[in-house]
Every structure is written in C-alpha cells, then in structure tokens.
C-alpha cells in the first residue's frame, strides 16, 4: 500500500486564524477544526496542518518540525529564523495592508524623539527587534517582555511601549500617540530550507503560494460582462478600467460584441449607470475567487 506523502504546514492560531481559513477557502482548500483542537482538518491528503501561535511558527519551521508555515515577517526577524521566504501574503485580521510596529507614548508625554527613550523602560512582545532598533539609534533603554495588555502599562508601569497596530485606533483609545515606526510587517509563507530542496514539498509549497496569492489578488475585484452594439465599442471601453484591457468578442449577430473585464468592485456603482447610458446591455457582475496572472 502506497503512503501519500504529506507536507506539514503551520497555520497561525489566534487573531489571524479565521482570516487564514477564509483565504485558504478562496484558494481552494476547506479547513475545519473544533474550538479546542490544534489539528485542523484539510480536504487535501497531501497536507497536514497544526495551529501554532504566529510568534513561534518561524522557529518550528527553521528547526524542521514543520515544513512550512504562515507567520509575520516581524516574527521571522524577531526569532532571527533561517528560513526561505516563499511569498508575501498581504492580509491581516482587519484589512489587506501591512501592520506596523510602533513606539507609543502617552499623549501628554514630553518625549518626542527616539533619543528621548534613553534610560527609559519599554514594554513589548518584540524584544529583540526593539533592542536592535534602539542600538541602531544609539539609545540604551530597559526593554522588557510584555505578556499582553501592553497599552495599559503606560505610564504606570513603563514609560513607552512598542506595539503592533493596523489602524492606530486601539492606541488612540488608550490615550497614546505614535512616536515612530520600528518596522512594517506582512504575513509571509515560509519554508524550511531542507523541505524547500525536496521536490514534492517544494512543488506543494509553490502550489499553495500561487493559489493564496491568486486569492488575495482577487480581493475587492469582480468580473463584469456585457453586450454592446459594435458601433458603441469605443464609448464603452473608454469607461472601463481593467488589468490589461477588456476582452472584446464577436457575437453571432455581427452588429453586437461581448465585452468582459475585471474591475474594482468599489467603482461599479458609478460605472454601471454610465455603461448603460453608453449603450451596454445585459450587464452581468460575478464574483472572483482567484486571479492568476
């Protein structure tokens, strides 16, 4: 009996878990798990998944415990992990944009510049990266690990914090202001170096990267098709932003053409009435799961 080879993939447990599951769903994989399980079920016999905190994934991938995984570029740097970065995947728990690690201080703090952190106490999860940042700026400060609720520690327990933010709203809600940004980070697909040299595992990792990136590329885009009188093509096409220009196909009735394009969903409410006024008929909008260039 032949055993199906498997790729061991680490998925982030916590705030990124649901958005990661949704991304894999759009890419073609269905993932399910019970609330207490750390071993998700994937409808692919070639994949074996484990849920691990994003902060730890890079280390487990480096050590070969896992073949590949999704984690933040920040945690790869924090762990100084020697891994292959296969692909950036720009998504997060709230928005499809990078997150930032920032130095934040109370609104009424006199500190305005990195140099003002000299001799201060700073709390953060990103200890090693923060220390490197301060050293690069010639600043000596006491950097301590924060187990959580970091925003609540200033000014009572510490003078400043280094925390991750997407929008800055949580910092503002805690009467904190951003002094400077230490680094930006996105989710990345990483691979163990030995696994990357294995033909089966590399093929599978590249397949995952291709389809996940395709799913992200389709975010916020839809397909649009319509029938247009041949003598109105120019008017209609001039209204259509697209990735490489719309596809124009002849119909059986040569006085009409079919036009199809991919377009940002947010502009449709303005463009569809204009297309109709320009002569387009039978306008159909349809969702996209993936765009593979």
TACORGI-V298464 format. One record per run of one state. SS is the DSSP state (a for helix, b for strand, c for the rest). FROM is the first residue (numbers start at 1). TO is the last residue. Records with the same first field share a line. If there is no record, write none. Layout:
SS = FROM-TO + FROM-TO
This chain:
c = 1-6 + 14-16 + 28-30 + 33-40 + 43-46 + 63-67 + 79-83 + 90-98 + 107-113 + 118-120 + 125-126 + 137-141 + 146-149 + 155-157 + 159-159 + 166-168 + 174-175 + 186-186 + 192-192 + 198-198 + 218-220 + 238-246 + 251-255 + 278-279 + 288-293
b = 7-13 + 31-32 + 41-42 + 47-53 + 68-72 + 84-89 + 99-106 + 121-124 + 142-145 + 154-154 + 158-158 + 160-165 + 176-185 + 187-191 + 221-229 + 247-250 + 256-264 + 280-287
a = 17-27 + 54-62 + 73-78 + 114-117 + 127-136 + 150-153 + 169-173 + 193-197 + 199-217 + 230-237 + 265-277
